């Protein structure tokens, strides 16, 4: 996992890693730092083969 600060950076990283990995996903999610609660991830880009139910 490579954390990125922006959606654009996450997509660019996934595009760069896509050709050398079996599967890559770029996603975004909101975090409430006061409660440490994470929202459901929003998929920005999928490349290659990914495990079924990855975000379930």
HELIX and SHEET records of a PDB file:
HELIX    1   1 UNK A    7  UNK A   18  1                                  12    
SHEET    1   A 2 UNK A  23  UNK A  28  0                                        
SHEET    2   A 2 UNK A  42  UNK A  48 -1                                        
SHEET    1   B 2 UNK A  31  UNK A  32  0                                        
SHEET    2   B 2 UNK A  37  UNK A  38 -1                                        
END                                                                             
